[in-house]
Each structure stands twice: as C-alpha cells, then as structure tokens.
C-alpha cells in the first residue's frame, strides 16, 4: 500500500511568496543549493501538520480540508524576524518567523486533530518525492512532528533555505495566507507537489 510523506500547509499570498523566493536567492548565492524554492515545485509554506498518508485516503483528507477551510477566514501573518539554527543533519537553516497568533494556533490544532485518523508516524524514505536522495533526518522529522512541533510546541515559520542571512537583511513584516494545501514532501521537508488545495473562506 503506497504512502506519501505529507504536509498540510498554509500557502502565502503572491507578494509573500515572492519575498520568500528573493530571500532564498540571497542564500543560494553563498550556501549549498539544497533548498531551492520555486513557486511551482518547491513552495514557500507554513507547515500545520505532517505524517505519512495512504494514497487511498487522499479523497477523505481533501474532504476534511474543505470542511476546515469553510470554518476559517484568510490568516494575517506578522513576520517577527529571520532566524537561523542547526537542524539534525548539521546544516544551518534560515527561517522566516511568524507571530504565533490565536488564529494560527487554532487552525493548526484543528488541522492536526481532524487529520489524526489519516496521518501516521511510519513514513519511510521511499514515500518522499526525492527518493532515493532523502536524508534520514527528513524521515525522522516527519515521524516526530506531532511530538516535536505540534500544539504547545507549534512555532509557525517559512523555511528560507540553507545558510544564514545577515542581520541587516530587510523583509516585509506583514503578509496573508488564504490557501490550505496538502503537499507531497521532498528532502528537507520541502513542499514539492500540491496534491490538493482549497481557499480559506469563512466570511
């Protein structure tokens, strides 16, 4: 039974997406080209829930995401800083940190709770879109997500790439996100392919 390494994410507006791509290009000029963001096949995103997803469950998950989207309006994003830290593989990764508002926390917890019957912690390297070029640390992170990054440990951000940006790097401080998407993951937990997306639309 085939599974996919999956991430349920918020996709930012075009303006925020373009800003993330610009920051990624600055990193690519100086550091390893391991995370090359692209608006079509390596999308800037804000993760809400990760796990292994059976292909046969894709229609049910899509239905649940439609239900969730009908209950939430588009989300305002306030960017607080560009951070940098070491990940398990030893690389330094830059992240665009987002203020953890009550609206974001509620959406994250709703998605995670509604996906419990479908997202499992048994993803393997072959379930990633970049297989066989997938680090074990990427596999481990997906399987550890509920324990390591969910609920009270939820820390909203957009990953910008490998390396560290200078302290004087400018960035927009506000943005929006209105698209809720299910993505198939690649190495470094990049969103390589959108499997389903819908608009947040509560008025």
ChimeraX attribute file (.defattr): number of C-alpha atoms within 10 A of each C-alpha:
attribute: neighborCount
match mode: 1-to-1
recipient: residues
	/A:1	5
	/A:2	10
	/A:3	19
	/A:4	22
	/A:5	31
	/A:6	30
	/A:7	26
	/A:8	29
	/A:9	24
	/A:10	27
	/A:11	23
	/A:12	25
	/A:13	14
	/A:14	13
	/A:15	12
	/A:16	21
	/A:17	21
	/A:18	15
	/A:19	18
	/A:20	26
	/A:21	20
	/A:22	15
	/A:23	20
	/A:24	24
	/A:25	17
	/A:26	17
	/A:27	23
	/A:28	19
	/A:29	9
	/A:30	12
	/A:31	15
	/A:32	13
	/A:33	15
	/A:34	12
	/A:35	21
	/A:36	19
	/A:37	26
	/A:38	16
	/A:39	13
	/A:40	11
	/A:41	14
	/A:42	19
	/A:43	23
	/A:44	30
	/A:45	27
	/A:46	23
	/A:47	24
	/A:48	27
	/A:49	25
	/A:50	29
	/A:51	27
	/A:52	24
	/A:53	25
	/A:54	18
	/A:55	11
	/A:56	11
	/A:57	13
	/A:58	16
	/A:59	11
	/A:60	12
	/A:61	20
	/A:62	17
	/A:63	12
	/A:64	15
	/A:65	23
	/A:66	19
	/A:67	14
	/A:68	20
	/A:69	23
	/A:70	15
	/A:71	12
	/A:72	18
	/A:73	16
	/A:74	19
	/A:75	18
	/A:76	17
	/A:77	22
	/A:78	16
	/A:79	19
	/A:80	16
	/A:81	18
	/A:82	22
	/A:83	16
	/A:84	19
	/A:85	14
	/A:86	12
	/A:87	13
	/A:88	12
	/A:89	11
	/A:90	9
	/A:91	12
	/A:92	16
	/A:93	20
	/A:94	23
	/A:95	22
	/A:96	20
	/A:97	20
	/A:98	22
	/A:99	15
	/A:100	16
	/A:101	13
	/A:102	9
	/A:103	14
	/A:104	21
	/A:105	18
	/A:106	13
	/A:107	19
	/A:108	21
	/A:109	17
	/A:110	14
	/A:111	20
	/A:112	20
	/A:113	12
	/A:114	15
	/A:115	20
	/A:116	12
	/A:117	11
	/A:118	15
	/A:119	25
	/A:120	19
	/A:121	18
	/A:122	16
	/A:123	24
	/A:124	19
	/A:125	21
	/A:126	16
	/A:127	23
	/A:128	25
	/A:129	20
	/A:130	17
	/A:131	13
	/A:132	11
	/A:133	12
	/A:134	19
	/A:135	16
	/A:136	14
	/A:137	17
	/A:138	24
	/A:139	25
	/A:140	16
	/A:141	21
	/A:142	26
	/A:143	21
	/A:144	16
	/A:145	17
	/A:146	20
	/A:147	12
	/A:148	13
	/A:149	18
	/A:150	18
	/A:151	16
	/A:152	10
	/A:153	11
	/A:154	20
	/A:155	17
	/A:156	23
	/A:157	23
	/A:158	22
	/A:159	26
	/A:160	30
	/A:161	31
	/A:162	25
	/A:163	22
	/A:164	19
	/A:165	21
	/A:166	10
	/A:167	9
	/A:168	6
	/A:169	10
	/A:170	12
	/A:171	16
	/A:172	13
	/A:173	12
	/A:174	12
	/A:175	18
	/A:176	18
	/A:177	22
	/A:178	19
	/A:179	18
	/A:180	25
	/A:181	26
	/A:182	26
	/A:183	26
	/A:184	24
	/A:185	25
	/A:186	26
	/A:187	23
	/A:188	23
	/A:189	25
	/A:190	27
	/A:191	29
	/A:192	22
	/A:193	18
	/A:194	19
	/A:195	13
	/A:196	18
	/A:197	19
	/A:198	17
	/A:199	20
	/A:200	22
	/A:201	15
	/A:202	11
	/A:203	8
